[in-house]
Every structure is written in C-alpha cells, then in structure tokens.
Amino acid sequence: MTDDGPLILAVEDEPRNAALLDAILSRAGYRLHIADALSEARAWLADGVPALVLLDRHLPDGDGLDLIPEIKHSTRLHDVPILLVSASVLPHDVEAAMAAGCDGFLAKPVRVKPLVDEVRRLLVEVDEVGGKLAD
C-alpha cells in the first residue's frame, strides 16, 4: 500500500466487501477510507475531499443515492466522481443511479480488473478536466 496514492472514500457496510475493495485498490496504489453508513460518510465528507467516492446503494441508514446530490451540489465536492458499486443491477436500478448523478456503475460482486479500470478512468477524467485529486 502506498501512503501518497489518491484517497478514495468507500461507503460500504458489508465488512467482507469493504475488505475486498481495500485489498484490490491498495494493491493498485490507492488509499481507502471506509465508511460503513451514510452518516459516517457525511461526517467524513464535512472536512475530507476524496479523489473518488465508491458508493453502495443499500446502507443501514438509507439509500446511497441520497448522498449523490449532497456531493454534486457542494462547491467543495462537486468535481468528485462517484462510482456506484451495487448488487442492484436491474436496468431501472442502473438508470436511477445515473440519473442521480453517478459517474459510473459496477455490479457486485466486484471483479478486480473492471474495478481498477473504472477507478482509473474516472480519476483520469477528473484530472483531464482540471479537477484536483485529493490527498
């Protein structure tokens, strides 16, 4: 694991899924902060600025989609890309995620290469449009 790779906020309540995300992304050079509920993610985002948010849909204190407008309407966070990582994969679920403002969608269970590729794609897009990658 690197101490200076881009910092990703993963909002994931299932410990095994959180550990898998951490294992995959730390090997790819990223750092993860894991929040296991919307309330924890909101508290962390009050001061923190991640390079990317990985967001689960079904959390113990609500729907992950509810966090998206809060991020997108924040002057400090609006450029942070959001990747929904969810087991809800029906067409209307994917459409709802994209309509809410997600920048990408991955189905659970996650696979290593698609996850790393999508994270890289989103971070490159942010960098190319002049967004700032967070420490």
For each residue, the residues with C-beta under 8 A, 3 or more apart:
1: 5 26 27 31
2: 5 26 29 30 31
3: 31
4: 135
5: 1 2 29 30 31
6: 29 30 31 51 52 123 133 134
7: 30 31 32 33 48 50 51 134 135
8: 25 30 31 32 33 50 51 52 53 54 119
9: 32 33 35 41 44 45 48 50 52 53 54
10: 18 21 22 32 33 34 35 53 54
11: 34 35 36 37 38 40 41 53 54 55 56 59 64 67
12: 17 18 21 34 35 36 54 56 85
13: 18 36 37 56 58 59 60
14: 17 18 56
15: 18 19 36
16: 19 20
17: 12 14 20 21 56 108 110
18: 10 12 13 14 15 21 22 34 36
19: 15 16 22 23
20: 16 17 23 24 110
21: 10 12 17 18 24 25 32 34 54 85 110 115
22: 10 18 19 25 26 32 34
23: 19 20 26 27
24: 20 21 27 28 110 112 115 116
25: 8 21 22 28 30 32 115 116 119
26: 1 2 22 23 29 30 31 32
27: 1 23 24
28: 24 25 116 119 120
29: 2 5 6 26
30: 2 5 6 7 8 25 26 51 119
31: 1 2 3 5 6 7 8 26
32: 7 8 9 10 21 22 25 26
33: 7 8 9 10 44 48 50
34: 10 11 12 18 21 22
35: 9 10 11 12 38 40 41 44
36: 11 12 13 15 18 40 59 60
37: 11 13 40 41 59 60 61
38: 11 35 41 42 59 61 62 64 66 67
39: 42 43 61
40: 11 35 36 37 43 44
41: 9 11 35 37 38 44 45 53 67
42: 38 39 45 46 67 70
43: 39 40 46
44: 9 33 35 40 41 47 48
45: 9 41 42 48 49 50 70 71 74 77
46: 42 43
47: 44
48: 7 9 33 44 45 134
49: 45 76 77 80 132 134
50: 7 8 9 33 45 53 80 134
51: 6 7 8 30 80 123 126 133 134
52: 6 8 9 80 81 82 83 119 122 123 126
53: 8 9 10 11 41 50 67 71 80 81 82 83
54: 8 9 10 11 12 21 83 85 119
55: 11 64 67 68 82 83 84 85 102
56: 11 12 13 14 17 59 64 84 85 86
57: 63 64 65 84 86 87 88 93 97
58: 13 63 64 86 87 88
59: 11 13 36 37 38 56 62 63 64
60: 13 36 37
61: 37 38 39
62: 38 59 66
63: 57 58 59 66
64: 11 38 55 56 57 58 59 67 68 84 86
65: 57 68 84 96 97 100
66: 38 62 63 69 70
67: 11 38 41 42 53 55 64 70 71
68: 55 64 65 71 72 82 100 101 102
69: 66 72 73 100 101
70: 42 45 66 67 73 74
71: 45 53 67 68 74 77 78 80 82 101
72: 68 69 77 78 82 101
73: 69 70 78
74: 45 70 71 77 78
75: 78
76: 49
77: 45 49 71 72 74 80
78: 71 72 73 74 75
79: 126 129 131 132
80: 49 50 51 52 53 71 77 126 131 134
81: 52 53 103 104 122 123 125 126
82: 52 53 55 68 71 72 101 102 103 104
83: 52 53 54 55 102 103 104 105 106 118 119 122
84: 55 56 57 64 65 97 102 104 105 106
85: 12 21 54 55 56 105 106 108 110 115
86: 56 57 58 64 89 93 97 105 106 107 108
87: 57 58 107 108 109
88: 57 58 93
89: 86 93 94 107 108
90: 93 94
91: 94 95
92: 95 96
93: 57 86 88 89 90 96 97
94: 89 90 91 97 98 105
95: 91 92 98 99
96: 65 92 93 99 100
97: 57 65 84 86 93 94 100 102 105
98: 94 95 101 102 105
99: 95 96
100: 65 68 69 96 97
101: 68 69 71 72 82 98
102: 55 68 82 83 84 97 98 105
103: 81 82 83 122 125
104: 81 82 83 84 118 121 122
105: 83 84 85 86 94 97 98 102
106: 83 84 85 86 110 114 115 118
107: 86 87 89 110
108: 17 85 86 87 89
109: 87
110: 17 20 21 24 85 106 107 114 115
111: 114 115
112: 24 115 116
113: 116 117
114: 106 110 111 117 118
115: 21 24 25 85 106 110 111 112 118 119
116: 24 25 28 112 113 119 120
117: 113 114 120 121
118: 83 104 106 114 115 121 122
119: 8 25 28 30 52 54 83 115 116 122 123
120: 28 116 117 123 124
121: 104 117 118 124 125
122: 52 81 83 103 104 118 119 125 126
123: 6 51 52 81 119 120 126 127 133
124: 120 121 127 128
125: 81 103 121 122 128 129
126: 51 52 79 80 81 122 123 129 131 133
127: 123 124 130 131 133
128: 124 125
129: 79 125 126
130: 127
131: 79 80 126 127
132: 49 79
133: 6 51 123 126 127
134: 6 7 48 49 50 51 80
135: 4 7
